């Protein structure tokens, strides 16, 4: 069975930790994954720190639509480009 590599955009809207878990898990299948935080700044907690380490191992660099001191901010044009280039979009 051959798995086709997909470009997947994960948008973290309500559950940041779960979005981080899902994003890193999707890379197991060789998919290219982008993670965008869209609703609020990422809270620093033991859970988010652990998931940030997992994202790093999965070579995912998260970005935000907001001014978040923990990550790069993207503008709406960049966000639109990510959505247009994605084969699949998940909002979590």
C-alpha positions, 0 to 999 in steps of 0.5 A: 500500500502506497501512502501519498504525501499530503500537505495538511494545515492544522488550525488551533482554535479551541484545544491548542494541546490537541492541535499540537498532538494531531499535527505532530502525529500526522508527520508519522505518515510523511505528510507535510504539516503546518500548524497555525494558532488562530484564536489566542496566544499559546499558554505556557504549561507543562503540557504545551512545553512537552508538545512543543518539543514533539513539534520540534522533533516532527520539524513543525514550526508553528505560527500565529495569526496573533502577536504571540511572543512564543512564535512567528506571526503571519498575516492574513495573506500568508494564512490564505496562501497556506489554506490554498496550498493545503490538501486538507485543513483540520481545525481543532 
